[in-house]
Amino acid sequence: MSDQKPGFDTLAIHAGAKPDPATGARATPIYQTTSFVFDDAQHAADLFALRAFGNIYTRIMNPTQAVLEEKVAALEGGTAALATASGHSAQLIICHSLMRPGDEIVCARQLYGGSINAFNHSFKSFGWNVVWADIDDISSFEKAITPKTKAIFIESIANPGGRVTDMDAIAAIAKNAHVPLIVDNTLASPYLCRPIEHGANIVVESLTKFLGGHGNSMGGIIVDGGNFDWGKNKGQFPMLTEPNVSYNGVTMYETFGNIAFAITCRVLGLRDLGPAISPFNAFLILTGMETLSLRMQRHCDNALKVAEWLSSDPRVSWVSYAALPGDKDHDKQKKYAPKGAGAVFTFGLKGGYDAGVGTVSKVELLSHLANVGDTRSLIIHPASTTHSQLTPEQLEMAGAGADVVRLSVGIEDVADIIADLDQAMS
Amino acid sequence: MNHDVYEPAYIRQILEDVRTIAIVGASSNEARPSFFVTKYLVDKGYTVFPLNPGMAGKEICGRKVYASLGEVPEPIDMVDIFRNSEVAASFVDQALTLEPSPKVIWMQLTVRHDEAAAKAEAAGVRVVMNRCPKIEYGKLSGEWGWVGGNSGVISSKKQSLHGSGKMQSLGIVKQ
């Protein structure tokens, strides 16, 4: 290409996706194979010892997956990426690379419920302890940091409430404490917000949502910002800075420089824990990503119209959507995600629990299910479904009170979405 | 010139121009980055001269090891420095006394000495600092993408395969 730096939409289509070197295929082929032959014994030995670039086994890497990884890395402005079977497995691999038993991770309270569960319960069995902080009190992050802290974890736009996090302020705290800032960018996608530009060191996303965008494939991604000095404090991140026995003494940071985190996640995390993405899912997600900008803008435009309509409806007590001028996060949204506040937000029904259950039962166009980021409009009543095991106090804390309905506004005609909500709420 | 950021075209021209590379601080320890890079550059078809006073006369990756730049029997196109920033300058000084002068002085990841670089550039030698030629070659050839790396390269042209197909090449043929 010319010297002009390619724009976001050009990257969404072309980054990582050169014509196939073997066949000239223009679309990225689906390399539906478990394994790759070696040229000779020396080539095999070089690959296994990380001395040569190349494919070994689809649990570690795959050419279709590689295109997906380079594309997301380019869109997020990172140095490298690793795709995984799901967003959750991406989180697991990140923490596995950073944490040892007894270590701590500081997390925003305002997270996707599934992440709260994972951090609170499953990660405990690895000896990884979560310390909660609150995006409405930035100093709570600073106070939560101890010598055992290995990372700070936040969402750029938080699920389910559509809350916008002040990333610059939290990045400054992370930098001061010299711990990496991990940002889950699932609800924003790199089209709306690029956390690395705001000081994030690692970006994690569920590809299942807006990047794939069509509700047909699970996937997750880890993006290495390439902007963290893993070796600054001796012994802080041993998996990156100490010779690795399972690779004959190779030291990841010294050998791989500013992609060392992504490589560590691949050759120590994915290799040993195993949650590889299917090549077919990688292909479907890649196809979805080519239209990311078009879909994301339409999601935002539709969501704003639905939020405005709900705000003026007498059956609705409140709407939490950061693109609404009166919203408490509106200034942050204009700073961090100026093109829109995304598709996912919550609102309250004056009729409480029964009205919530009634609305999700009566929808005919919207789909009642537990996902977000589909072309289709989705709706859920968290108190009776995803969060039904929580006490009333916990429901309030999680932003999932009895009256709360969550929407993921799709890209259908917005008049049809509003008409369906209107009849379902009555 | 600005040594914080390099245009891909600048790096590409260097990697296409040079044929002989002296590696200062080459190691025979197969877990060391300097071994990785030596092996990679040999495999890509460059004529590599490993330098390591403690190993002079022995071999690394089938290439005879020399004690110093002055002992290398052929003109050196590129001097690749695997030593820390403080001592890098003395190797730049030695390189600039070579006849003919090298075309390129390359300092590895974390190695940077702006004064030495300015001196080399004043003598007409191109300089790259705080980069790895294996990584840069990988980015330009497309191999970097195989491990999820962001190459920064966009193209609608089919990539060329090299030799048996195990390597994608910048066009440097193994001798």
HADDOCK unambig.tbl for C-alpha pairs under 7 A between the chains (distance, minus, plus):
assign (segid A and resid 1 and name CA) (segid B and resid 154 and name CA) 6.73 0.50 0.50
assign (segid A and resid 1 and name CA) (segid B and resid 155 and name CA) 6.67 0.50 0.50
assign (segid A and resid 14 and name CA) (segid B and resid 154 and name CA) 6.22 0.50 0.50
assign (segid A and resid 15 and name CA) (segid B and resid 154 and name CA) 5.83 0.50 0.50
assign (segid A and resid 16 and name CA) (segid B and resid 145 and name CA) 6.69 0.50 0.50
assign (segid A and resid 18 and name CA) (segid B and resid 154 and name CA) 6.92 0.50 0.50
assign (segid A and resid 18 and name CA) (segid B and resid 155 and name CA) 5.63 0.50 0.50
assign (segid A and resid 18 and name CA) (segid B and resid 156 and name CA) 5.72 0.50 0.50
assign (segid A and resid 18 and name CA) (segid B and resid 157 and name CA) 6.79 0.50 0.50
assign (segid A and resid 18 and name CA) (segid B and resid 158 and name CA) 6.71 0.50 0.50
assign (segid A and resid 19 and name CA) (segid B and resid 156 and name CA) 6.23 0.50 0.50
assign (segid A and resid 19 and name CA) (segid B and resid 157 and name CA) 6.27 0.50 0.50
assign (segid A and resid 19 and name CA) (segid B and resid 158 and name CA) 4.93 0.50 0.50
assign (segid A and resid 20 and name CA) (segid B and resid 158 and name CA) 6.33 0.50 0.50
assign (segid A and resid 21 and name CA) (segid B and resid 158 and name CA) 5.45 0.50 0.50
assign (segid A and resid 21 and name CA) (segid B and resid 159 and name CA) 4.84 0.50 0.50
assign (segid A and resid 21 and name CA) (segid B and resid 160 and name CA) 6.28 0.50 0.50
assign (segid A and resid 21 and name CA) (segid B and resid 161 and name CA) 6.67 0.50 0.50
assign (segid A and resid 24 and name CA) (segid B and resid 158 and name CA) 5.71 0.50 0.50
assign (segid A and resid 39 and name CA) (segid B and resid 166 and name CA) 6.92 0.50 0.50
assign (segid A and resid 51 and name CA) (segid B and resid 36 and name CA) 5.34 0.50 0.50
assign (segid A and resid 52 and name CA) (segid B and resid 40 and name CA) 6.90 0.50 0.50
assign (segid A and resid 53 and name CA) (segid B and resid 143 and name CA) 6.20 0.50 0.50
assign (segid A and resid 53 and name CA) (segid B and resid 146 and name CA) 6.87 0.50 0.50
assign (segid A and resid 54 and name CA) (segid B and resid 146 and name CA) 6.39 0.50 0.50
assign (segid A and resid 63 and name CA) (segid B and resid 146 and name CA) 6.44 0.50 0.50
assign (segid A and resid 66 and name CA) (segid B and resid 145 and name CA) 6.01 0.50 0.50
assign (segid A and resid 66 and name CA) (segid B and resid 146 and name CA) 5.41 0.50 0.50
assign (segid A and resid 66 and name CA) (segid B and resid 147 and name CA) 6.51 0.50 0.50
assign (segid A and resid 66 and name CA) (segid B and resid 148 and name CA) 5.18 0.50 0.50
assign (segid A and resid 67 and name CA) (segid B and resid 145 and name CA) 6.94 0.50 0.50
assign (segid A and resid 69 and name CA) (segid B and resid 148 and name CA) 4.90 0.50 0.50
assign (segid A and resid 70 and name CA) (segid B and resid 145 and name CA) 5.96 0.50 0.50
assign (segid A and resid 70 and name CA) (segid B and resid 148 and name CA) 5.17 0.50 0.50
assign (segid A and resid 70 and name CA) (segid B and resid 149 and name CA) 5.73 0.50 0.50
assign (segid A and resid 70 and name CA) (segid B and resid 150 and name CA) 5.00 0.50 0.50
assign (segid A and resid 73 and name CA) (segid B and resid 150 and name CA) 5.78 0.50 0.50
assign (segid A and resid 74 and name CA) (segid B and resid 150 and name CA) 5.89 0.50 0.50
assign (segid A and resid 79 and name CA) (segid B and resid 149 and name CA) 6.07 0.50 0.50
assign (segid A and resid 79 and name CA) (segid B and resid 150 and name CA) 5.20 0.50 0.50
assign (segid A and resid 80 and name CA) (segid B and resid 148 and name CA) 5.28 0.50 0.50
assign (segid A and resid 80 and name CA) (segid B and resid 149 and name CA) 4.01 0.50 0.50
assign (segid A and resid 80 and name CA) (segid B and resid 150 and name CA) 5.07 0.50 0.50
assign (segid A and resid 81 and name CA) (segid B and resid 148 and name CA) 5.08 0.50 0.50
assign (segid A and resid 81 and name CA) (segid B and resid 149 and name CA) 6.42 0.50 0.50
assign (segid A and resid 82 and name CA) (segid B and resid 148 and name CA) 5.99 0.50 0.50
assign (segid A and resid 248 and name CA) (segid B and resid 31 and name CA) 6.27 0.50 0.50
assign (segid A and resid 249 and name CA) (segid B and resid 31 and name CA) 5.60 0.50 0.50
assign (segid A and resid 250 and name CA) (segid B and resid 31 and name CA) 4.72 0.50 0.50
assign (segid A and resid 250 and name CA) (segid B and resid 32 and name CA) 6.61 0.50 0.50
assign (segid A and resid 255 and name CA) (segid B and resid 33 and name CA) 5.18 0.50 0.50
assign (segid A and resid 257 and name CA) (segid B and resid 109 and name CA) 6.88 0.50 0.50
